[in-house]
Amino acid sequence: MARDLIKSDLTIKALQPEDKPYRLNDGKGLFILVNPNGSKYWRLNYSLHRKRHLISLGVYPDIGLKEARLKAIECQKMIREGINPSEVRKQDKKVVKKTIETEQRIADGVPLENSFADVSQRWLDAFETTVVPATFKKVSRRLEMHVYPCLGNKQIAEIKAPDLLDVLLPIAKRQTVETAHRVLNHCHRIFKFAVANGLMEYDPSPAVTDALPPIKVTHRAAITDPRLIGRLMKDIDNYEGTFIVKCALILSPLLFARPGEIRQMEWKDIDLDAKEWRYFVTKTETEQIVPLSKQAIEVLEDIKRLTGTTRYVFPSLRSNMRPMSNNTVRLALRAMGYDKETMSAHGFRTTASTLLNEQGWSPDAIERQLAHTSRNKVRAAYNRAQYLEERKKMMQAWADYLDSLKAGGNVIVGDFKRTGQ
C-alpha cells in the first residue's frame, strides 16, 4: 500500500482519464477515483463491525490532497471509537436540511414543523368542519393571543405541564379564570390530537387543571316568586323606553331564549303562519324550534310594521344592519328599578325553568325548549321531534300563565298544567 502513496497534488493533477474508472491509493483506505469523463473523487474504504464500507470525502480539486488526508484521519478516529462515519454524514445532512427548511419556514411565516403552532393548525383544520364560523374564530383567536406567543414555536413533544401552566396563570390573573380554563380545554384537545398522531407521548394538560384557580359559578339573578313575576310583567307593560326595546322585553319571558338569541332574532327565521321561530343555536350547535304562543305572535306582528323590512327583528338604533346591543334589555331592567341582584336578562330562562318544572311539565321538554341539548346528537335529534307537540302546548300555557300573573290572578299550579294539555 505504501508504494502507491500519492506524492503531491501535482501527481493527482497529472492523472489522465482512461476507458474505465481506476484508482490511485494513498494508504490506509484512502484513494482517488478517476472516471472516464475526467472527474476525480476522494473515497475511503474502511471496515467496521466486520462489514466493509465506502465513504466519499469530496471532489478534486475542491478537496486537495492535504484536506482529503485530514478528513480520512477524522473518519479513522471515529472508526476506532466504533462510530460509523457514513451514519454521522447522514445525520449531518439531515441537520443541515432541517436547518434550511426551518429558516425557510420562518421566512415564509409558516410555523415550525411539529411545533405547537403547526400541530394546532392541523387540529384547527379538522375542527373547522365541525363548528360554526363564529366558534372557530373564537378558538383560533384565543390560541393566537394567549398560547402562540409563548409556546407557538416550541416542539409540541417538548411541552410539559409547567410550560402550559406558565401560559395559563397570567391569563387567569390578566383576563379571567374562565378564559384560562377555556384555553386549557383547547390545548387539551390539541395535545390529544398530537398523541393520536404519534407526535408526543402524553397529554400534559390534565396535570394543570388543579393548579388553576377554579371557576366561580355565579348564578344569574332571577325572580321565581309568582307574585313578583306578576309585578315584573306589569312593569314591562308600563316601560316608557323605545317601542323596539319594549317588544324585546315582552318577548324575553314569553320565549325565554338566551338574550343574545333574542336580540339577534331575524325575520327570515320566523314563520307566523306556522307559529314557529327556527334558528341555529351557536352555543350548542343545534337547530332550535321555538313554538310561538298567540301572545308572542301579537308582539311580532306589531313590531313587524316597524322593522319587517330589515334583517333583524330588533335592529340597533344606530344602524338597522346590526342587532340591538347585548346590554339593551339589561339596561331596560335597571331603568325599571331591577338591580343586578334582583333580575337579569338571562334570568327569564331561570324563571321559566323553575316554574315549569314545579308545574309538572316534562323535564326533557323543558330542557329541549331551553336548548340544553344532549351530548348525544342522535338523542338530541330524537328529543326535538318527540317533545315538539308538548312544547307547543307548554309555550301557550306559559304565556297564559304570565298573563294571569300580570292580571293579579291566583293561579293554582295544577290547574295551569291541566289547561296546557
C-alpha positions in Angstrom: 0.0 0.0 0.0 2.9 2.3 0.8 4.3 2.1 -2.7 1.1 3.8 -4.1 1.3 6.8 -1.7 0.4 9.9 -3.7 3.4 12.3 -3.7 1.5 15.6 -4.2 -1.3 17.5 -5.8 0.7 17.6 -9.0 0.5 13.8 -9.1 -3.3 14.0 -9.0 -3.4 16.8 -11.5 -1.4 14.7 -13.9 -3.7 11.7 -13.8 -5.5 11.2 -17.1 -8.8 9.5 -17.7 -8.9 6.0 -19.2 -11.7 3.9 -20.8 -12.6 2.6 -17.4 -12.6 4.1 -13.9 -9.3 3.5 -12.0 -8.0 4.4 -8.6 -4.7 5.7 -7.1 -4.2 4.7 -3.4 -2.8 6.9 -0.7 -2.7 4.3 2.0 -5.0 3.4 5.0 -8.0 3.0 2.7 -7.8 6.5 1.2 -7.8 6.7 -2.6 -8.7 8.9 -5.5 -11.1 7.5 -8.2 -10.5 8.8 -11.7 -13.6 8.5 -14.0 -13.6 8.2 -17.8 -15.0 11.8 -18.0 -12.0 13.1 -16.1 -13.8 13.7 -12.8 -11.8 12.7 -9.7 -13.4 11.7 -6.4 -11.8 11.0 -3.0 -13.0 7.8 -1.3 -12.2 6.0 1.9 -12.5 2.3 2.3 -12.9 1.0 5.9 -14.1 -1.9 7.9 -16.4 -1.7 11.0 -18.2 -4.5 12.8 -16.9 -7.0 10.2 -18.5 -5.1 7.4 -16.9 -3.2 4.5 -17.9 0.4 4.0 -17.1 3.2 1.5 -17.5 6.9 2.1 -17.0 9.9 -0.2 -14.6 12.6 1.0 -15.2 15.1 -1.8 -14.2 16.1 -5.3 -10.8 17.0 -6.5 -9.6 19.8 -6.9 -12.2 21.3 -4.5 -10.7 18.9 -1.9 -6.9 18.8 -2.2 -4.6 16.0 -1.0 -3.9 17.6 2.4 -7.6 18.2 3.2 -8.5 14.7 2.0 -5.9 13.2 4.3 -7.3 15.2 7.3 -10.8 14.1 6.5 -9.6 10.5 6.4 -7.9 10.9 9.8 -11.1 12.2 11.3 -13.0 9.2 9.9 -10.4 6.7 11.1 -10.7 8.2 14.6 -14.4 7.7 14.6 -13.9 4.1 13.4 -11.6 3.4 16.3 -14.3 4.6 18.6 -16.9 2.3 17.0 -18.7 5.2 15.2 -19.6 4.8 11.6 -18.6 7.9 9.6 -21.3 7.3 7.0 -24.0 7.4 9.6 -22.6 10.6 11.0 -22.6 12.1 7.5 -26.2 11.2 7.0 -27.2 12.8 10.3 -25.2 15.9 9.5 -27.1 16.1 6.2 -30.4 15.8 8.0 -29.4 18.6 10.4 -28.4 20.9 7.5 -31.6 20.1 5.6 -33.7 20.7 8.7 -31.9 24.0 9.4 -32.5 25.2 5.8 -36.2 24.1 6.0 -36.6 25.9 9.3 -35.1 29.1 8.1 -37.3 28.9 5.0 -40.5 28.3 7.1 -39.6 31.3 9.3 -39.0 33.5 6.2 -42.4 32.4 4.8 -44.2 33.0 8.1 -45.1 29.3 8.4 -45.0 27.6 11.9 -42.0 25.3 12.5 -42.8 21.6 11.7 -44.3 19.8 14.7 -44.3 22.9 16.8 -47.3 23.7 18.9 -48.5 26.3 16.3 -48.0 23.8 13.5 -49.9 20.9 15.2 -52.7 23.3 16.4 -53.2 24.5 12.8 -53.6 20.9 11.7 -56.1 20.3 14.5 -57.9 23.5 13.6 -58.3 22.4 10.0 -60.3 19.4 11.2 -62.1 21.4 14.0 -63.3 24.0 11.5 -65.5 21.4 9.7 -67.4 20.6 13.0 -68.3 24.0 14.2 -69.9 27.3 13.1 -67.5 30.0 11.8 -68.1 32.2 15.0 -66.9 29.3 17.3 -63.9 28.6 15.0 -62.9 32.2 15.0 -63.1 32.5 18.9 -60.9 29.4 19.4 -58.3 30.5 16.8 -58.2 33.9 18.3 -57.6 32.6 21.9 -54.7 30.4 20.7 -53.1 33.2 18.7 -53.5 35.7 21.6 -52.6 33.5 24.6 -50.6 30.4 23.6 -48.7 31.1 20.4 -46.5 33.9 21.8 -45.0 31.5 24.4 -45.4 28.0 23.0 -46.0 28.6 19.3 -42.5 27.7 18.1 -41.8 25.1 20.8 -41.8 21.5 19.7 -45.1 20.0 20.9 -43.3 16.8 22.2 -41.2 19.0 24.5 -44.1 20.8 26.1 -44.6 19.8 29.8 -47.2 20.7 32.4 -45.1 23.6 33.9 -44.8 25.2 30.4 -48.5 25.2 30.0 -49.1 26.5 33.5 -46.8 29.4 32.8 -49.1 30.4 29.9 -52.4 29.9 31.8 -51.8 31.5 35.2 -51.2 35.0 33.7 -54.4 34.6 31.7 -56.3 33.8 34.9 -54.9 37.0 36.5 -54.9 39.3 33.5 -58.1 38.2 31.8 -60.5 35.8 33.7 -60.3 32.4 35.3 -62.9 31.2 32.9 -60.8 32.3 29.9 -57.8 30.4 31.3 -59.9 27.2 31.6 -61.2 27.7 28.0 -57.7 28.0 26.7 -56.7 24.9 28.7 -59.5 22.9 27.1 -58.4 24.0 23.6 -54.8 22.9 24.4 -56.1 19.6 25.8 -57.8 18.8 22.5 -54.7 19.7 20.5 -52.5 17.5 22.7 -54.9 14.6 22.3 -54.7 15.1 18.6 -50.9 15.1 18.8 -50.8 11.9 20.9 -53.2 10.2 18.5 -50.8 11.1 15.6 -47.7 9.9 17.4 -46.3 13.4 17.8 -46.0 13.3 21.6 -46.1 10.6 24.3 -48.7 12.1 26.6 -51.1 15.0 27.2 -49.7 17.3 29.9 -52.9 19.3 30.3 -54.7 17.1 33.0 -51.9 17.8 35.4 -52.5 21.6 35.1 -56.3 21.6 35.8 -56.0 21.5 39.6 -53.2 24.1 39.6 -55.5 26.7 38.1 -58.0 28.7 40.3 -61.4 27.1 40.0 -64.2 28.8 38.1 -66.6 30.5 40.5 -70.1 29.7 39.5 -72.3 32.7 39.7 -76.0 32.2 39.2 -77.7 35.0 37.3 -80.3 36.8 39.2 -83.9 35.7 38.5 -87.3 36.2 40.0 -89.2 33.0 40.8 -91.9 34.2 43.2 -95.1 34.3 41.1 -96.3 37.5 42.8 -93.1 39.3 41.9 -93.2 37.9 38.4 -96.7 39.4 38.1 -95.2 42.8 39.2 -92.4 42.5 36.6 -94.9 41.8 33.8 -96.8 44.9 34.8 -93.6 47.0 34.9 -92.7 45.7 31.4 -96.1 46.7 30.1 -95.6 50.2 31.6 -92.0 50.5 30.2 -91.5 54.0 28.7 -88.5 53.4 26.5 -88.5 52.8 22.8 -91.0 50.6 21.2 -88.4 48.2 19.9 -86.8 47.7 23.3 -90.3 47.2 24.9 -91.1 44.5 22.4 -87.8 42.7 23.2 -88.7 43.0 26.9 -92.2 41.5 26.4 -90.8 38.6 24.3 -88.0 37.8 26.7 -90.2 36.0 29.3 -92.6 34.6 26.7 -89.8 32.8 24.7 -87.1 32.5 27.5 -84.4 32.0 24.8 -80.9 33.2 25.5 -80.6 37.1 25.5 -78.2 37.0 22.6 -80.5 34.8 20.5 -83.5 37.2 21.1 -81.6 40.4 20.2 -80.2 38.7 17.1 -83.6 37.3 16.0 -84.0 37.6 12.2 -87.3 37.8 10.3 -86.2 35.1 7.9 -86.3 32.6 10.8 -89.9 33.5 11.8 -92.9 31.8 10.4 -96.0 33.5 11.8 -98.3 31.2 9.9 -96.6 28.0 11.3 -96.3 29.8 14.7 -92.6 29.0 14.9 -89.2 30.6 15.3 -86.5 28.3 13.9 -82.8 29.3 14.2 -79.4 27.8 14.8 -78.0 27.9 18.3 -74.3 28.6 18.1 -73.7 27.7 21.8 -74.9 24.2 21.4 -74.5 24.0 17.6 -78.0 22.6 17.1 -81.2 23.7 15.3 -83.8 25.1 17.6 -87.6 25.4 17.2 -89.5 27.8 19.4 -93.3 27.4 19.3 -94.9 30.9 19.3 -97.8 31.5 21.6 -100.6 33.8 20.4 -99.2 36.5 22.7 -95.8 36.2 21.1 -97.3 36.4 17.6 -99.2 39.6 18.6 -95.9 41.2 19.6 -94.1 40.1 16.4 -97.0 41.3 14.2 -96.9 44.7 15.9 -93.1 45.2 15.6 -93.1 43.8 12.0 -94.9 47.0 10.9 -91.8 48.9 12.1 -88.8 46.6 11.4 -90.3 44.0 9.0 -88.2 45.3 6.0 -84.9 44.9 7.9 -82.9 41.8 8.6 -83.2 41.9 12.4 -86.5 42.0 14.4 -84.7 44.2 16.9 -82.2 46.4 15.0 -79.8 48.8 16.6 -80.9 52.4 16.9 -77.7 53.4 15.1 -77.9 51.0 12.2 -80.6 48.6 11.1 -77.8 46.5 9.6 -76.9 45.4 13.2 -78.9 43.9 16.0 -79.5 45.8 19.2 -76.8 45.9 21.8 -76.3 43.0 24.2 -76.8 45.4 27.1 -80.1 46.8 25.9 -82.5 44.5 27.8 -80.3 44.6 30.9 -80.2 48.4 31.0 -84.0 48.5 30.4 -84.4 46.3 33.5 -82.2 48.6 35.5 -84.2 51.6 34.3 -87.4 49.9 35.7 -85.7 49.6 39.1 -84.5 45.9 38.9 -80.8 45.8 40.1 -78.3 43.1 39.1 -79.0 41.1 42.3 -82.8 41.0 41.6 -83.2 40.3 37.9 -81.1 39.8 34.8 -81.8 39.4 31.1 -80.7 35.7 31.4 -82.9 35.4 34.4 -86.1 34.9 32.3 -84.7 31.4 31.5 -84.3 30.6 35.1 -87.8 31.9 35.9 -89.3 29.7 33.2 -87.3 26.6 34.1 -88.0 26.8 37.8 -91.8 27.3 37.5 -92.4 25.0 34.5 -90.7 22.2 36.5 -92.7 23.0 39.5 -95.9 22.9 37.4 -95.1 19.3 36.3 -94.1 19.7 32.7 -91.8 17.1 31.3 -88.2 17.9 32.3 -87.0 16.7 28.9 -89.4 19.1 27.1 -88.3 22.0 29.3 -84.6 21.2 28.7 -85.2 21.0 25.0 -87.0 24.3 24.9 -84.1 25.9 26.8 -81.8 24.5 24.1 -79.8 22.5 26.6 -79.1 19.8 24.1 -77.8 16.3 24.9 -74.2 15.5 24.1 -75.6 12.5 22.2 -76.6 14.1 18.9 -78.8 11.2 17.9 -80.7 11.5 21.2 -80.9 15.3 20.8 -82.5 15.0 17.3 -84.9 12.4 18.6 -85.9 14.5 21.6 -86.5 17.5 19.3 -89.1 15.6 17.3 -90.5 13.8 20.3 -91.3 16.8 22.5 -92.3 19.4 19.9 -96.1 18.9 20.4 -95.8 19.0 24.1 -93.6 22.2 23.9 -96.3 23.9 21.7 -98.8 23.3 24.5 -96.3 24.3 27.2 -95.4 27.6 25.5 -99.0 28.7 25.1 -99.8 27.6 28.7 -96.8 29.5 29.9 -97.8 32.7 28.1 -101.4 32.4 29.5 -99.8 31.9 33.0 -97.8 35.1 32.7 -100.9 37.0 31.6 -102.8 35.7 34.7 -99.9 36.8 37.0 -99.9 40.2 35.4 -103.6 40.5 36.0 -103.1 39.6 39.6 -104.8 36.2 39.4 -104.3 33.5 42.0 -103.3 30.6 39.7 -103.2 27.1 41.0 -100.2 25.1 39.7 -102.3 22.0 39.0 -104.9 24.0 37.1 -102.3 25.7 35.0 -100.7 22.3 34.0 -104.0 20.8 33.0 -105.1 23.8 30.9 -102.0 23.4 28.9 -102.7 19.9 27.9 
